[in-house]
Amino acid sequence: MTATPGPPGQPDPGQPDRGLARERTSLAWTRTAISFAAVGGVVLKREVIPGLILLAVVPAIWLLGRVAHTGPEKLKLVTATIVAVALVALGVVFIHR
């Protein structure tokens, strides 16, 4: 008796991820969060409000990385968070010109 395959493009939960794509994705999001924290710390030295805004975005980026590779049902959450982070970054740029 053979197992029925899942939907096309979806990994079989019983099979290991041979390419380690999930781990690479998670590490990439973690690096992005660390980068935002570093930039937020540097900006915080000069301007308090933009620095605090950047530091406040760090947990959202890190959490996004934890759910980004869990499946297509999270795609809307990932998209909304990315758009929100981009809008915050634009707001910081335009507020302190």
C-alpha positions in Angstrom: 0.0 0.0 0.0 1.5 3.3 -1.0 0.8 6.7 0.5 -1.2 9.1 -1.5 0.7 12.2 -2.5 -0.3 15.6 -1.3 -1.2 18.6 -3.4 1.3 19.5 -6.1 4.1 21.7 -4.9 3.5 20.8 -1.2 6.2 18.7 0.6 5.2 15.4 2.1 5.2 16.0 5.9 6.7 12.6 6.4 9.7 13.3 4.2 12.7 15.4 5.3 13.4 18.6 3.5 16.3 17.6 1.4 17.3 21.1 0.3 16.9 22.6 3.7 14.9 25.4 2.2 12.8 25.9 5.4 16.0 26.3 7.4 17.5 28.8 4.9 14.3 30.8 4.9 14.1 30.9 8.6 17.8 32.0 8.9 17.2 34.7 6.2 14.3 36.2 8.2 16.4 36.1 11.4 19.2 37.9 9.6 16.8 40.5 8.4 15.4 41.0 11.9 19.0 41.4 13.3 19.8 43.9 10.5 16.7 46.0 11.4 17.8 45.9 15.1 21.3 47.1 14.2 20.0 49.9 12.0 17.4 50.8 14.7 20.2 51.0 17.3 22.3 53.3 15.1 19.3 55.5 14.2 18.4 55.6 17.9 21.6 57.3 18.7 20.7 60.2 16.5 16.9 60.3 16.4 14.9 58.7 19.2 11.5 58.3 17.5 12.6 56.7 14.2 15.0 54.4 16.1 12.2 53.2 18.4 10.0 52.6 15.4 12.6 50.5 13.7 13.3 48.6 16.9 9.5 48.0 17.3 9.4 46.4 13.9 12.0 43.8 14.7 9.8 41.3 16.6 7.2 41.5 13.7 9.9 40.6 11.2 11.3 37.8 13.4 7.8 36.3 13.9 7.0 36.6 10.2 10.1 34.5 9.5 8.7 31.8 11.8 5.4 31.6 10.0 6.5 32.5 6.4 7.3 28.9 5.5 4.5 27.1 7.2 2.2 26.9 4.1 0.2 28.9 1.6 -2.5 29.7 4.2 -0.1 32.2 5.8 0.6 34.0 2.5 -1.8 36.8 3.3 -0.2 37.4 6.7 3.2 37.4 5.2 2.2 39.9 2.5 0.4 42.2 5.0 3.4 42.2 7.3 5.9 43.0 4.5 3.7 45.9 3.3 3.3 47.2 6.8 7.1 47.1 7.4 7.7 48.9 4.0 5.1 51.6 5.0 6.8 52.1 8.4 10.1 52.5 6.7 8.7 55.0 4.2 7.0 56.9 7.0 10.3 57.2 8.9 12.1 58.5 5.8 9.5 61.1 5.0 8.9 62.3 8.6 12.6 63.1 9.2 13.6 64.7 6.0 
